[in-house]
Amino acid sequence: MKLYHSICENRDFRRLYTRGKSVVGRTLVTYAGRNREGCVRIGITTGKKVGNAVLRNRSRRIIREAFRTLAPRIKKGTDLIFVARTKTAYIKSTELLPEMEKQLRKIGVINFEKEG
């Protein structure tokens, strides 16, 4: 079974931007909200300020890899949007992981123990 699904609809992104909880960090902005589907869904946004297409794609890969390690600990029924910042493309996923975990704890969507 897949640990998370992608958010594809623009209305889902807009809903989280307006009504979701948000946390801002040096390399990442996180929005979180509940969904009715009972699964974890994520969306990743990288704007043109991040850089050219190569840097934007690298930022998305870094965010996805950092999230992959945290995915089993996320509460079911959660929507998450990660917005890459300019510095995201220049770090490794292992450097992004502590900041992402801190943001998810602050929002309250991460379990403290791994689910079994």
C-alpha positions, 0 to 999 in steps of 0.5 A, a space after each residue: 500500500 502506498 504511504 501517501 498520494 499526490 494532491 493534483 487539484 488546484 482547489 485542494 491547494 487553494 483550500 490549504 493556502 487559505 484555511 490550513 495551518 502554516 509554518 515558515 522555515 529557512 528552506 521550506 514552508 509547510 501547509 497542513 489540513 485535514 481531508 475526508 479521504 483518510 489517507 495522507 496526501 502531499 503537494 509540492 510547489 516550486 515557484 520561479 524564484 527558486 531558479 530554472 527548471 533544473 533547480 525546481 526539479 531538484 527542490 521537488 526531489 529533495 522535498 519528496 525524499 525527506 518526506 518519504 522517511 517521515 511518511 509512516 509517522 504522519 497522521 492519516 487523513 492529512 493534506 500537506 503542501 510543501 513550498 520550496 524556497 530559494 535555498 532548498 535546491 542547494 541542500 541535501 534531503 538529510 539537511 532538510 529532514 530535521 526542519 521538515 520534522 520540526 515543522 510537522 511537529 509544530 503543526 501537530 500532524 506527526 506521531 511521535 512513534 513509528 506506526 507498526 
